[in-house]
Amino acid sequence: QDFTTKRYLNILRPLFTCLWILEYKEMPFIEDVSSLFHHFLQDQTILKHVDDLLQAKKEGQILFHSELINLYIEKTIPFIEEKVKKLKHQNKDMTNDLNQFFLKTLNNPTGNHH
């Protein structure tokens, strides 16, 4: 089943934002979603798929499918959940901050914060 380019990006953007927050303990300062993705993706094969997705979105393509991106998402979500569980026991609860970010993302799905 194909997803839309928008759906993929609406999953990947918060996913990589969570990774950034977990690593740096702050919201990402990177405005360009491509730079955010490239910051965490070292594997050239998945990078190619993500770049293809970004290019497809840029060209107005609606449907998109990447089994590799699907697997990456399926692997990364449990990783993030585990890291968050460990953090909850160590640091303050970031639920409110993450909820605010999520709402901001929903209100501005293009990622433009200007």
Secondary structure, 3 states (H helix, E strand, C coil): CCEEHHHHHHHHHHHHHHHHHHHHCCCCCCCCHHHHHHHHCCCHHHHHHHHHHHHHHHCCCCEECCHHHHHHHHHHHHHHHHHHHHHHHHCCCCHHHHHHHHHHHHHCCCCCCC
